[in-house]
Amino acid sequence: MAYSNPRIYKGKSLIQKIDNYTVIDIETTSLDSFQGEILEISAVKVRNKQIKATFSKLIKVNEPIGPFTTNLTGITNEMILNEGENLITVLIDFQKFLGNDTIIGHNVNFDINFLYDSMVKNLGQYLTNDYIDTLRLSRILLKKLSHHRLDDLIEYFNIKPRNKHRALNDCLLTNEVYLKLCNML
């Protein structure tokens, strides 16, 4: 499915407090959604502010993972070889898990853009879910902070620090940050 204007069907960015949503995060081989590959997709389904289900899958990639990515995420080539699944299968499963939920994420445009491009390329479908970015929310609500990285917000809200940069762990932490930010809305 070709599209002339990239991501024209992307959902809307929202600023609001909601009780039902899905938090997402991905790990990738690159910051460029046209060159890089998705290594891991994770999501946490939340209903009435309570975690109801989780989704987390490693994906087989075409190129070996470099040392920078392994050092950052802890994901190794051996893990991908032993646990990685086919990208198309994972995208289909992820799409079913996500459904029509509003997406929550930290710097979520990065994740959505990667997923959007991958879904168009591999499934011929668009990722159209609306989304709430905790990075954007924190910049609005916590103007006094000099940085708004996930780790900065974890520290600000006195949430247990992350020990690794993995997608499911980041979903759980982002959910905690979102709930704290909602108390400020």
OpenMM code with the backbone's topology and positions (N, CA, C; nanometers):
from openmm import Vec3, app, unit

residues = "MET ALA TYR SER ASN PRO ARG ILE TYR LYS GLY LYS SER LEU ILE GLN LYS ILE ASP ASN TYR THR VAL ILE ASP ILE GLU THR THR SER LEU ASP SER PHE GLN GLY GLU ILE LEU GLU ILE SER ALA VAL LYS VAL ARG ASN LYS GLN ILE LYS ALA THR PHE SER LYS LEU ILE LYS VAL ASN GLU PRO ILE GLY PRO PHE THR THR ASN LEU THR GLY ILE THR ASN GLU MET ILE LEU ASN GLU GLY GLU ASN LEU ILE THR VAL LEU ILE ASP PHE GLN LYS PHE LEU GLY ASN ASP THR ILE ILE GLY HIS ASN VAL ASN PHE ASP ILE ASN PHE LEU TYR ASP SER MET VAL LYS ASN LEU GLY GLN TYR LEU THR ASN ASP TYR ILE ASP THR LEU ARG LEU SER ARG ILE LEU LEU LYS LYS LEU SER HIS HIS ARG LEU ASP ASP LEU ILE GLU TYR PHE ASN ILE LYS PRO ARG ASN LYS HIS ARG ALA LEU ASN ASP CYS LEU LEU THR ASN GLU VAL TYR LEU LYS LEU CYS ASN MET LEU".split()
positions = [
    Vec3(0.0857, -0.1167, 0.0000),
    Vec3(0.0000, 0.0000, 0.0000),
    Vec3(0.0904, 0.1230, 0.0000),
    Vec3(0.0881, 0.1988, -0.1055),
    Vec3(0.1714, 0.3188, -0.1159),
    Vec3(0.0980, 0.4390, -0.0587),
    Vec3(0.1743, 0.5296, -0.0026),
    Vec3(0.1151, 0.6524, 0.0458),
    Vec3(0.2086, 0.7658, 0.0105),
    Vec3(0.1508, 0.8746, -0.0385),
    Vec3(0.2327, 0.9840, -0.0889),
    Vec3(0.2780, 1.0777, 0.0222),
    Vec3(0.1971, 1.0966, 0.1233),
    Vec3(0.2326, 1.1843, 0.2344),
    Vec3(0.2555, 1.0966, 0.3575),
    Vec3(0.3819, 1.0769, 0.3969),
    Vec3(0.4101, 0.9856, 0.5073),
    Vec3(0.3267, 1.0141, 0.6324),
    Vec3(0.2713, 0.9101, 0.6829),
    Vec3(0.1996, 0.9099, 0.8107),
    Vec3(0.0773, 1.0014, 0.8144),
    Vec3(0.0105, 1.0187, 0.7008),
    Vec3(-0.1081, 1.1061, 0.6998),
    Vec3(-0.2246, 1.0448, 0.7761),
    Vec3(-0.2195, 0.9156, 0.8033),
    Vec3(-0.3286, 0.8505, 0.8755),
    Vec3(-0.2949, 0.8283, 1.0239),
    Vec3(-0.1828, 0.8845, 1.0647),
    Vec3(-0.1411, 0.8727, 1.2047),
    Vec3(-0.2468, 0.9366, 1.2943),
    Vec3(-0.2685, 0.8773, 1.4126),
    Vec3(-0.3679, 0.9302, 1.5062),
    Vec3(-0.3326, 1.0690, 1.5559),
    Vec3(-0.4223, 1.1245, 1.6361),
    Vec3(-0.4041, 1.2594, 1.6896),
    Vec3(-0.3321, 1.2550, 1.8238),
    Vec3(-0.2506, 1.3569, 1.8476),
    Vec3(-0.1852, 1.3738, 1.9768),
    Vec3(-0.2844, 1.4386, 2.0723),
    Vec3(-0.3070, 1.3749, 2.1873),
    Vec3(-0.4042, 1.4232, 2.2850),
    Vec3(-0.3332, 1.4655, 2.4136),
    Vec3(-0.3975, 1.5561, 2.4851),
    Vec3(-0.3541, 1.5901, 2.6202),
    Vec3(-0.4775, 1.5755, 2.7067),
    Vec3(-0.4859, 1.4625, 2.7743),
    Vec3(-0.6015, 1.4399, 2.8592),
    Vec3(-0.5747, 1.3268, 2.9571),
    Vec3(-0.6618, 1.3175, 3.0530),
    Vec3(-0.6562, 1.2154, 3.1571),
    Vec3(-0.7577, 1.1079, 3.1189),
    Vec3(-0.7103, 0.9851, 3.0985),
    Vec3(-0.8005, 0.8757, 3.0635),
    Vec3(-0.7696, 0.7557, 3.1535),
    Vec3(-0.8658, 0.6676, 3.1690),
    Vec3(-0.8497, 0.5520, 3.2570),
    Vec3(-0.8217, 0.4223, 3.1828),
    Vec3(-0.8511, 0.4188, 3.0520),
    Vec3(-0.8354, 0.2977, 2.9714),
    Vec3(-0.7470, 0.3288, 2.8518),
    Vec3(-0.6360, 0.2537, 2.8391),
    Vec3(-0.5379, 0.2835, 2.7344),
    Vec3(-0.4377, 0.1690, 2.7263),
    Vec3(-0.3465, 0.1784, 2.6310),
    Vec3(-0.2359, 0.0830, 2.6207),
    Vec3(-0.1051, 0.1612, 2.6110),
    Vec3(-0.0134, 0.1300, 2.7017),
    Vec3(0.1203, 0.1903, 2.7014),
    Vec3(0.2078, 0.1060, 2.6088),
    Vec3(0.2839, 0.1722, 2.5215),
    Vec3(0.3711, 0.0977, 2.4298),
    Vec3(0.5153, 0.1455, 2.4406),
    Vec3(0.6063, 0.0582, 2.4012),
    Vec3(0.7472, 0.0945, 2.3869),
    Vec3(0.8111, -0.0074, 2.2939),
    Vec3(0.9093, 0.0385, 2.2188),
    Vec3(0.9838, -0.0514, 2.1306),
    Vec3(1.1330, -0.0289, 2.1520),
    Vec3(1.2107, -0.1286, 2.1164),
    Vec3(1.3559, -0.1168, 2.1085),
    Vec3(1.3919, -0.1411, 1.9625),
    Vec3(1.4905, -0.0658, 1.9131),
    Vec3(1.5250, -0.0699, 1.7708),
    Vec3(1.6761, -0.0782, 1.7505),
    Vec3(1.7143, -0.1089, 1.6267),
    Vec3(1.8566, -0.1150, 1.5916),
    Vec3(1.9110, 0.0203, 1.5503),
    Vec3(1.8223, 0.1190, 1.5326),
    Vec3(1.8625, 0.2511, 1.4833),
    Vec3(1.7554, 0.3521, 1.5218),
    Vec3(1.7907, 0.4793, 1.5161),
    Vec3(1.6925, 0.5840, 1.5418),
    Vec3(1.6129, 0.6191, 1.4166),
    Vec3(1.6526, 0.5658, 1.3028),
    Vec3(1.5891, 0.5951, 1.1743),
    Vec3(1.4889, 0.4848, 1.1391),
    Vec3(1.3609, 0.5213, 1.1308),
    Vec3(1.2565, 0.4212, 1.1055),
    Vec3(1.2619, 0.3634, 0.9638),
    Vec3(1.3334, 0.4269, 0.8721),
    Vec3(1.3429, 0.3726, 0.7372),
    Vec3(1.4643, 0.2807, 0.7228),
    Vec3(1.5661, 0.2997, 0.8079),
    Vec3(1.6872, 0.2176, 0.8013),
    Vec3(1.6915, 0.1110, 0.9105),
    Vec3(1.6403, 0.1457, 1.0287),
    Vec3(1.6502, 0.0556, 1.1430),
    Vec3(1.5423, -0.0501, 1.1447),
    Vec3(1.5609, -0.1458, 1.2348),
    Vec3(1.4640, -0.2535, 1.2521),
    Vec3(1.4140, -0.2544, 1.3964),
    Vec3(1.2933, -0.3018, 1.4141),
    Vec3(1.2370, -0.3161, 1.5475),
    Vec3(1.2888, -0.4466, 1.6076),
    Vec3(1.3477, -0.4367, 1.7275),
    Vec3(1.4003, -0.5534, 1.7990),
    Vec3(1.2992, -0.6110, 1.8968),
    Vec3(1.2181, -0.5221, 1.9546),
    Vec3(1.1269, -0.5634, 2.0603),
    Vec3(1.0063, -0.4708, 2.0615),
    Vec3(0.8891, -0.5298, 2.0782),
    Vec3(0.7652, -0.4530, 2.0959),
    Vec3(0.7032, -0.4989, 2.2269),
    Vec3(0.6704, -0.4025, 2.3114),
    Vec3(0.6017, -0.4334, 2.4365),
    Vec3(0.4853, -0.3373, 2.4549),
    Vec3(0.3858, -0.3853, 2.5303),
    Vec3(0.2676, -0.3029, 2.5575),
    Vec3(0.2042, -0.3494, 2.6884),
    Vec3(0.1392, -0.2550, 2.7537),
    Vec3(0.0696, -0.2823, 2.8788),
    Vec3(-0.0715, -0.2278, 2.8647),
    Vec3(-0.1709, -0.3158, 2.8743),
    Vec3(-0.3115, -0.2750, 2.8640),
    Vec3(-0.3603, -0.2350, 3.0025),
    Vec3(-0.4180, -0.1139, 3.0116),
    Vec3(-0.4652, -0.0583, 3.1387),
    Vec3(-0.6155, -0.0333, 3.1301),
    Vec3(-0.6862, -0.0801, 3.2315),
    Vec3(-0.8298, -0.0566, 3.2433),
    Vec3(-0.8576, -0.0036, 3.3833),
    Vec3(-0.9290, 0.1086, 3.3901),
    Vec3(-0.9583, 0.1737, 3.5186),
    Vec3(-0.8304, 0.1928, 3.6007),
    Vec3(-0.7259, 0.2383, 3.5316),
    Vec3(-0.5951, 0.2682, 3.5904),
    Vec3(-0.5216, 0.1456, 3.6440),
    Vec3(-0.5688, 0.0259, 3.6132),
    Vec3(-0.5071, -0.0985, 3.6602),
    Vec3(-0.4529, -0.1779, 3.5407),
    Vec3(-0.3333, -0.2317, 3.5548),
    Vec3(-0.2751, -0.3148, 3.4492),
    Vec3(-0.3539, -0.4445, 3.4399),
    Vec3(-0.4027, -0.4737, 3.3192),
    Vec3(-0.4838, -0.5941, 3.2971),
    Vec3(-0.4114, -0.7000, 3.2138),
    Vec3(-0.3194, -0.6581, 3.1285),
    Vec3(-0.2487, -0.7546, 3.0435),
    Vec3(-0.1190, -0.6918, 2.9927),
    Vec3(-0.0225, -0.7783, 2.9596),
    Vec3(0.1031, -0.7305, 2.9019),
    Vec3(0.1327, -0.8071, 2.7730),
    Vec3(0.2116, -0.7436, 2.6887),
    Vec3(0.2534, -0.8011, 2.5602),
    Vec3(0.4011, -0.7674, 2.5462),
    Vec3(0.4838, -0.8644, 2.5150),
    Vec3(0.6256, -0.8361, 2.4948),
    Vec3(0.6881, -0.9449, 2.4093),
    Vec3(0.7448, -0.9038, 2.2961),
    Vec3(0.8046, -1.0015, 2.2043),
    Vec3(0.9318, -0.9454, 2.1431),
    Vec3(1.0327, -1.0309, 2.1358),
    Vec3(1.1543, -0.9998, 2.0619),
    Vec3(1.1316, -1.0379, 1.9164),
    Vec3(1.2007, -0.9700, 1.8261),
    Vec3(1.1798, -0.9895, 1.6824),
    Vec3(1.3115, -1.0259, 1.6147),
    Vec3(1.3066, -1.1244, 1.5273),
    Vec3(1.4246, -1.1604, 1.4481),
    Vec3(1.4554, -1.0447, 1.3530),
    Vec3(1.5800, -1.0024, 1.3515),
    Vec3(1.6217, -0.8931, 1.2637),
    Vec3(1.7169, -0.9468, 1.1581),
    Vec3(1.7343, -0.8686, 1.0524),
    Vec3(1.8153, -0.9133, 0.9388),
    Vec3(1.9650, -0.8958, 0.9602),
    Vec3(2.0040, -0.7946, 1.0376),
    Vec3(2.1454, -0.7657, 1.0614),
    Vec3(2.1797, -0.7947, 1.2069),
    Vec3(2.3033, -0.8313, 1.2349),
    Vec3(2.3433, -0.8513, 1.3746),
    Vec3(2.3266, -0.7211, 1.4548),
    Vec3(2.2959, -0.7369, 1.5826),
    Vec3(2.2809, -0.6218, 1.6720),
    Vec3(2.4197, -0.5723, 1.7088),
    Vec3(2.4376, -0.4410, 1.7033),
    Vec3(2.5664, -0.3817, 1.7378),
    Vec3(2.5867, -0.3693, 1.8882),
    Vec3(2.7113, -0.3442, 1.9291),
    Vec3(2.7427, -0.3348, 2.0716),
    Vec3(2.6695, -0.2202, 2.1422),
    Vec3(2.6469, -0.1085, 2.0741),
    Vec3(2.5752, 0.0031, 2.1371),
    Vec3(2.4356, -0.0411, 2.1798),
    Vec3(2.3644, -0.1067, 2.0892),
    Vec3(2.2274, -0.1514, 2.1185),
    Vec3(2.2274, -0.2556, 2.2300),
    Vec3(2.3216, -0.3488, 2.2248),
    Vec3(2.3296, -0.4511, 2.3296),
    Vec3(2.3612, -0.3872, 2.4646),
    Vec3(2.4539, -0.2920, 2.4674),
    Vec3(2.4877, -0.2244, 2.5933),
    Vec3(2.3695, -0.1464, 2.6484),
    Vec3(2.2925, -0.0837, 2.5614),
    Vec3(2.1780, -0.0027, 2.6041),
    Vec3(2.0630, -0.0901, 2.6531),
    Vec3(2.0314, -0.1938, 2.5775),
    Vec3(1.9099, -0.2714, 2.6047),
    Vec3(1.9343, -0.4034, 2.6766),
    Vec3(2.0531, -0.4569, 2.6642),
    Vec3(2.0787, -0.5911, 2.7167),
    Vec3(2.0334, -0.6991, 2.6200),
    Vec3(1.9773, -0.6603, 2.5059),
    Vec3(1.9339, -0.7581, 2.4050),
    Vec3(2.0555, -0.8016, 2.3246),
    Vec3(2.0773, -0.9314, 2.3190),
    Vec3(2.1933, -0.9857, 2.2481),
    Vec3(2.1489, -1.0571, 2.1203),
    Vec3(2.2447, -1.0803, 2.0341),
    Vec3(2.2165, -1.1562, 1.9119),
    Vec3(2.1679, -1.2969, 1.9468),
    Vec3(2.2232, -1.3551, 2.0530),
    Vec3(2.1808, -1.4880, 2.0967),
    Vec3(2.0339, -1.4866, 2.1400),
    Vec3(1.9927, -1.3828, 2.2115),
    Vec3(1.8522, -1.3716, 2.2535),
    Vec3(1.7607, -1.3639, 2.1318),
    Vec3(1.7999, -1.2849, 2.0333),
    Vec3(1.7190, -1.2699, 1.9116),
    Vec3(1.7105, -1.4035, 1.8385),
    Vec3(1.8222, -1.4740, 1.8310),
    Vec3(1.8257, -1.6035, 1.7632),
    Vec3(1.7349, -1.7049, 1.8340),
    Vec3(1.7406, -1.7077, 1.9675),
    Vec3(1.6659, -1.8078, 2.0442),
    Vec3(1.5203, -1.7696, 2.0719),
    Vec3(1.4928, -1.6406, 2.0922),
    Vec3(1.3592, -1.5974, 2.1334),
    Vec3(1.2867, -1.5121, 2.0299),
    Vec3(1.3598, -1.4620, 1.9309),
    Vec3(1.3008, -1.3718, 1.8328),
    Vec3(1.1955, -1.4394, 1.7470),
    Vec3(1.0925, -1.3638, 1.7155),
    Vec3(0.9837, -1.4129, 1.6311),
    Vec3(0.9792, -1.3328, 1.5012),
    Vec3(0.9049, -1.3821, 1.4056),
    Vec3(0.8871, -1.3169, 1.2770),
    Vec3(0.8168, -1.1819, 1.2953),
    Vec3(0.8698, -1.0775, 1.2328),
    Vec3(0.8162, -0.9420, 1.2468),
    Vec3(0.6677, -0.9348, 1.2117),
    Vec3(0.6275, -0.9933, 1.1012),
    Vec3(0.4878, -0.9845, 1.0580),
    Vec3(0.3948, -1.0480, 1.1606),
    Vec3(0.4333, -1.1631, 1.2120),
    Vec3(0.3528, -1.2294, 1.3147),
    Vec3(0.3407, -1.1415, 1.4391),
    Vec3(0.4517, -1.0824, 1.4813),
    Vec3(0.4506, -0.9966, 1.6002),
    Vec3(0.3656, -0.8723, 1.5757),
    Vec3(0.3766, -0.8119, 1.4585),
    Vec3(0.2948, -0.6936, 1.4278),
    Vec3(0.1456, -0.7264, 1.4317),
    Vec3(0.1079, -0.8409, 1.3781),
    Vec3(-0.0331, -0.8822, 1.3795),
    Vec3(-0.0801, -0.9043, 1.5228),
    Vec3(0.0006, -0.9742, 1.6021),
    Vec3(-0.0344, -0.9976, 1.7429),
    Vec3(-0.0426, -0.8663, 1.8203),
    Vec3(0.0507, -0.7765, 1.7943),
    Vec3(0.0512, -0.6456, 1.8604),
    Vec3(-0.0748, -0.5671, 1.8241),
    Vec3(-0.1087, -0.5677, 1.6964),
    Vec3(-0.2271, -0.4964, 1.6485),
    Vec3(-0.3535, -0.5479, 1.7189),
    Vec3(-0.3631, -0.6790, 1.7349),
    Vec3(-0.4778, -0.7377, 1.8058),
    Vec3(-0.4786, -0.6959, 1.9518),
    Vec3(-0.3628, -0.6967, 2.0160),
    Vec3(-0.3522, -0.6579, 2.1567),
    Vec3(-0.3908, -0.5113, 2.1757),
    Vec3(-0.3420, -0.4248, 2.0874),
    Vec3(-0.3672, -0.2814, 2.0968),
    Vec3(-0.5126, -0.2459, 2.0685),
    Vec3(-0.5698, -0.3068, 1.9670),
    Vec3(-0.7063, -0.2743, 1.9292),
    Vec3(-0.7209, -0.1263, 1.8960),
    Vec3(-0.8289, -0.0655, 1.9437),
    Vec3(-0.8546, 0.0765, 1.9174),
    Vec3(-0.8133, 0.1661, 2.0331),
    Vec3(-0.7389, 0.1125, 2.1273),
    Vec3(-0.6995, 0.1902, 2.2454),
    Vec3(-0.6207, 0.3152, 2.2092),
    Vec3(-0.6321, 0.4142, 2.2946),
    Vec3(-0.5415, 0.5283, 2.2896),
    Vec3(-0.4063, 0.4773, 2.3375),
    Vec3(-0.3020, 0.5200, 2.2688),
    Vec3(-0.1655, 0.4795, 2.3021),
    Vec3(-0.1067, 0.5819, 2.3982),
    Vec3(-0.0342, 0.5312, 2.4973),
    Vec3(0.0438, 0.6172, 2.5866),
    Vec3(0.1889, 0.5747, 2.5718),
    Vec3(0.2798, 0.6709, 2.5709),
    Vec3(0.4219, 0.6394, 2.5648),
    Vec3(0.5047, 0.7614, 2.5950),
    Vec3(0.6314, 0.7386, 2.6234),
    Vec3(0.7235, 0.8493, 2.6481),
    Vec3(0.8031, 0.8742, 2.5206),
    Vec3(0.7981, 0.9973, 2.4717),
    Vec3(0.8530, 1.0299, 2.3394),
    Vec3(0.7925, 0.9334, 2.2373),
    Vec3(0.6626, 0.9183, 2.2482),
    Vec3(0.5887, 0.8132, 2.1785),
    Vec3(0.5873, 0.8305, 2.0262),
    Vec3(0.6131, 0.9502, 1.9770),
    Vec3(0.6181, 0.9672, 1.8312),
    Vec3(0.7255, 0.8783, 1.7693),
    Vec3(0.8368, 0.8609, 1.8388),
    Vec3(0.9424, 0.7719, 1.7894),
    Vec3(0.8871, 0.6314, 1.7689),
    Vec3(0.8210, 0.5784, 1.8717),
    Vec3(0.7669, 0.4418, 1.8660),
    Vec3(0.6578, 0.4305, 1.7598),
    Vec3(0.5663, 0.5261, 1.7605),
    Vec3(0.4542, 0.5224, 1.6654),
    Vec3(0.5053, 0.5321, 1.5222),
    Vec3(0.6013, 0.6203, 1.4962),
    Vec3(0.6530, 0.6349, 1.3600),
    Vec3(0.7179, 0.5051, 1.3116),
    Vec3(0.7970, 0.4419, 1.3974),
    Vec3(0.8588, 0.3135, 1.3622),
    Vec3(0.7511, 0.2094, 1.3328),
    Vec3(0.6543, 0.1982, 1.4234),
    Vec3(0.5480, 0.0990, 1.4063),
    Vec3(0.4619, 0.1295, 1.2843),
    Vec3(0.4273, 0.2567, 1.2659),
    Vec3(0.3460, 0.2986, 1.1510),
    Vec3(0.4144, 0.2551, 1.0207),
    Vec3(0.5416, 0.2935, 1.0065),
    Vec3(0.6146, 0.2612, 0.8831),
    Vec3(0.6272, 0.1103, 0.8632),
    Vec3(0.6529, 0.0376, 0.9715),
    Vec3(0.6665, -0.1072, 0.9624),
    Vec3(0.5334, -0.1739, 0.9269),
    Vec3(0.4236, -0.1230, 0.9828),
    Vec3(0.2919, -0.1801, 0.9523),
    Vec3(0.2527, -0.1528, 0.8075),
    Vec3(0.2831, -0.0340, 0.7590),
    Vec3(0.2525, -0.0032, 0.6185),
    Vec3(0.3348, -0.0940, 0.5270),
    Vec3(0.4619, -0.1048, 0.5546),
    Vec3(0.5526, -0.1836, 0.4705),
    Vec3(0.5205, -0.3333, 0.4738),
    Vec3(0.4906, -0.3860, 0.5921),
    Vec3(0.4761, -0.5309, 0.6089),
    Vec3(0.3328, -0.5825, 0.6074),
    Vec3(0.2378, -0.4971, 0.6462),
    Vec3(0.0981, -0.5406, 0.6532),
    Vec3(0.0066, -0.4645, 0.5581),
    Vec3(0.0570, -0.3542, 0.5034),
    Vec3(-0.0281, -0.2708, 0.4189),
    Vec3(-0.1390, -0.2040, 0.4988),
    Vec3(-0.1126, -0.1787, 0.6279),
    Vec3(-0.2125, -0.1165, 0.7156),
    Vec3(-0.1494, 0.0006, 0.7896),
    Vec3(-0.2343, 0.0925, 0.8341),
    Vec3(-0.1889, 0.2115, 0.9052),
    Vec3(-0.2131, 0.1979, 1.0556),
    Vec3(-0.1249, 0.2592, 1.1336),
    Vec3(-0.1449, 0.2700, 1.2777),
    Vec3(-0.2134, 0.4044, 1.3011),
    Vec3(-0.3431, 0.3994, 1.3307),
    Vec3(-0.4240, 0.5219, 1.3360),
    Vec3(-0.4675, 0.5609, 1.4772),
    Vec3(-0.4240, 0.4863, 1.5779),
    Vec3(-0.4663, 0.5136, 1.7150),
    Vec3(-0.4205, 0.6524, 1.7604),
    Vec3(-0.5092, 0.7233, 1.8320),
    Vec3(-0.4698, 0.8480, 1.8957),
    Vec3(-0.3707, 0.8152, 2.0063),
    Vec3(-0.2973, 0.9169, 2.0517),
    Vec3(-0.1910, 0.8902, 2.1485),
    Vec3(-0.1703, 1.0075, 2.2439),
    Vec3(-0.1140, 0.9739, 2.3589),
    Vec3(-0.0763, 1.0725, 2.4600),
    Vec3(0.0715, 1.0508, 2.4889),
    Vec3(0.1489, 1.1581, 2.4801),
    Vec3(0.2928, 1.1515, 2.5006),
    Vec3(0.3270, 1.2055, 2.6393),
    Vec3(0.3822, 1.1205, 2.7256),
    Vec3(0.4184, 1.1665, 2.8601),
    Vec3(0.5323, 1.2688, 2.8550),
    Vec3(0.6144, 1.2654, 2.7514),
    Vec3(0.7183, 1.3682, 2.7341),
    Vec3(0.6519, 1.5040, 2.7144),
    Vec3(0.5563, 1.5107, 2.6246),
    Vec3(0.4840, 1.6360, 2.5974),
    Vec3(0.4094, 1.6840, 2.7225),
    Vec3(0.3418, 1.5905, 2.7900),
    Vec3(0.2694, 1.6263, 2.9126),
    Vec3(0.3641, 1.6823, 3.0178),
    Vec3(0.4786, 1.6185, 3.0351),
    Vec3(0.5728, 1.6641, 3.1376),
    Vec3(0.6281, 1.8023, 3.1046),
    Vec3(0.6495, 1.8304, 2.9770),
    Vec3(0.6985, 1.9645, 2.9385),
    Vec3(0.5945, 2.0722, 2.9678),
    Vec3(0.4683, 2.0364, 2.9602),
    Vec3(0.3606, 2.1317, 2.9907),
    Vec3(0.3434, 2.1471, 3.1418),
    Vec3(0.3447, 2.0361, 3.2139),
    Vec3(0.3124, 2.0374, 3.3566),
    Vec3(0.4326, 2.0601, 3.4483),
    Vec3(0.5515, 2.0279, 3.4017),
    Vec3(0.6710, 2.0394, 3.4856),
    Vec3(0.7740, 2.1300, 3.4190),
    Vec3(0.7341, 2.2520, 3.3942),
    Vec3(0.8203, 2.3470, 3.3225),
    Vec3(0.9529, 2.3721, 3.3936),
    Vec3(0.9543, 2.3557, 3.5264),
    Vec3(1.0764, 2.3849, 3.6023),
    Vec3(1.1864, 2.2799, 3.5814),
    Vec3(1.1498, 2.1608, 3.5329),
    Vec3(1.2521, 2.0589, 3.5070),
    Vec3(1.3351, 2.0985, 3.3854),
    Vec3(1.4657, 2.0790, 3.3956),
    Vec3(1.5515, 2.1144, 3.2816),
    Vec3(1.5510, 2.0046, 3.1750),
    Vec3(1.5257, 1.8796, 3.2173),
    Vec3(1.5173, 1.7679, 3.1230),
    Vec3(1.3914, 1.6874, 3.1523),
    Vec3(1.3390, 1.6246, 3.0494),
    Vec3(1.2130, 1.5498, 3.0634),
    Vec3(1.2262, 1.4063, 3.0122),
    Vec3(1.3474, 1.3519, 3.0205),
    Vec3(1.3675, 1.2124, 2.9829),
    Vec3(1.2902, 1.1238, 3.0806),
    Vec3(1.2632, 1.0013, 3.0398),
    Vec3(1.1913, 0.9096, 3.1274),
    Vec3(1.2642, 0.8953, 3.2610),
    Vec3(1.3964, 0.8817, 3.2577),
    Vec3(1.4730, 0.8695, 3.3822),
    Vec3(1.4592, 0.9937, 3.4699),
    Vec3(1.4505, 1.1114, 3.4094),
    Vec3(1.4320, 1.2348, 3.4865),
    Vec3(1.2975, 1.2335, 3.5582),
    Vec3(1.1937, 1.1868, 3.4897),
    Vec3(1.0598, 1.1827, 3.5499),
    Vec3(1.0499, 1.0743, 3.6565),
    Vec3(1.1169, 0.9628, 3.6337),
    Vec3(1.1213, 0.8558, 3.7342),
    Vec3(1.1833, 0.9107, 3.8626),
    Vec3(1.2908, 0.9847, 3.8473),
    Vec3(1.3578, 1.0437, 3.9640),
    Vec3(1.2688, 1.1504, 4.0287),
    Vec3(1.2097, 1.2383, 3.9480),
    Vec3(1.1256, 1.3455, 3.9996),
    Vec3(1.0089, 1.2897, 4.0819),
    Vec3(0.9460, 1.1848, 4.0326),
    Vec3(0.8302, 1.1266, 4.1007),
    Vec3(0.8694, 1.0192, 4.2038),
    Vec3(1.0000, 0.9999, 4.2223),
    Vec3(1.0499, 0.9046, 4.3211),
    Vec3(0.9982, 0.7624, 4.2947),
    Vec3(1.0029, 0.7249, 4.1673),
    Vec3(0.9649, 0.5899, 4.1242),
    Vec3(1.0925, 0.5065, 4.1226),
    Vec3(1.0808, 0.3790, 4.1538),
    Vec3(1.1970, 0.2909, 4.1538),
    Vec3(1.2680, 0.3009, 4.0180),
    Vec3(1.3981, 0.3334, 4.0173),
    Vec3(1.4704, 0.3524, 3.8901),
    Vec3(1.4764, 0.2243, 3.8072),
    Vec3(1.4849, 0.2436, 3.6770),
    Vec3(1.4943, 0.1264, 3.5899),
    Vec3(1.6365, 0.0713, 3.5935),
    Vec3(1.6458, -0.0598, 3.5877),
    Vec3(1.7772, -0.1227, 3.5881),
    Vec3(1.8214, -0.1604, 3.4471),
    Vec3(1.7294, -0.1589, 3.3538),
    Vec3(1.7652, -0.1856, 3.2147),
    Vec3(1.6670, -0.1161, 3.1219),
    Vec3(1.7146, -0.0904, 3.0006),
    Vec3(1.6360, -0.0190, 2.9003),
    Vec3(1.5675, -0.1220, 2.8107),
    Vec3(1.4678, -0.1874, 2.8667),
    Vec3(1.3909, -0.2860, 2.7915),
    Vec3(1.2482, -0.2348, 2.7762),
    Vec3(1.1835, -0.2778, 2.6696),
    Vec3(1.0536, -0.2215, 2.6332),
    Vec3(0.9450, -0.2453, 2.7382),
    Vec3(0.9309, -0.3665, 2.7902),
    Vec3(0.8235, -0.3920, 2.8868),
    Vec3(0.8470, -0.3139, 3.0157),
    Vec3(0.9691, -0.3133, 3.0640),
    Vec3(1.0037, -0.2361, 3.1831),
    Vec3(0.9724, -0.0881, 3.1615),
    Vec3(1.0062, -0.0353, 3.0445),
    Vec3(0.9783, 0.1054, 3.0146),
    Vec3(0.8287, 0.1322, 3.0065),
    Vec3(0.7504, 0.0366, 2.9582),
    Vec3(0.6037, 0.0521, 2.9571),
    Vec3(0.5513, 0.0653, 3.0999),
    Vec3(0.5978, -0.0209, 3.1882),
    Vec3(0.5514, -0.0184, 3.3272),
    Vec3(0.5888, 0.1135, 3.3946),
    Vec3(0.7100, 0.1613, 3.3706),
    Vec3(0.7544, 0.2878, 3.4291),
    Vec3(0.6802, 0.4067, 3.3683),
    Vec3(0.6582, 0.4026, 3.2380),
    Vec3(0.5831, 0.5100, 3.1716),
    Vec3(0.4408, 0.5162, 3.2252),
    Vec3(0.3812, 0.4016, 3.2517),
    Vec3(0.2471, 0.3994, 3.3089),
    Vec3(0.2471, 0.4691, 3.4448),
    Vec3(0.3468, 0.4397, 3.5289),
    Vec3(0.3544, 0.5060, 3.6594),
    Vec3(0.3702, 0.6570, 3.6436),
    Vec3(0.4538, 0.6988, 3.5493),
    Vec3(0.4735, 0.8412, 3.5233),
    Vec3(0.3431, 0.9047, 3.4753),
    Vec3(0.2723, 0.8369, 3.3842),
    Vec3(0.1459, 0.8907, 3.3326),
    Vec3(0.0455, 0.9110, 3.4467),
    Vec3(0.0341, 0.8133, 3.5345),
    Vec3(-0.0597, 0.8254, 3.6476),
    Vec3(-0.0221, 0.9436, 3.7371),
    Vec3(0.1060, 0.9649, 3.7589),
    Vec3(0.1511, 1.0803, 3.8404),
    Vec3(0.1184, 1.2115, 3.7685),
    Vec3(0.1413, 1.2151, 3.6385),
    Vec3(0.1110, 1.3364, 3.5613),
    Vec3(-0.0390, 1.3632, 3.5598),
    Vec3(-0.1190, 1.2581, 3.5539),
    Vec3(-0.2658, 1.2734, 3.5563),
    Vec3(-0.3120, 1.3418, 3.6851),
    Vec3(-0.2445, 1.3149, 3.7949),
    Vec3(-0.2798, 1.3799, 3.9205),
    Vec3(-0.2563, 1.5307, 3.9158),
    Vec3(-0.1752, 1.5741, 3.8206),
    Vec3(-0.1440, 1.7170, 3.8055),
    Vec3(-0.2358, 1.7849, 3.7034),
    Vec3(-0.3065, 1.7056, 3.6233),
    Vec3(-0.3937, 1.7643, 3.5194),
    Vec3(-0.5194, 1.8242, 3.5804),
] * unit.nanometer
topology = app.Topology()
chain = topology.addChain("A")
for resn in residues:
    res = topology.addResidue(resn, chain)
    for name in ("N", "CA", "C"):
        topology.addAtom(name, app.Element.getBySymbol(name[0]), res)
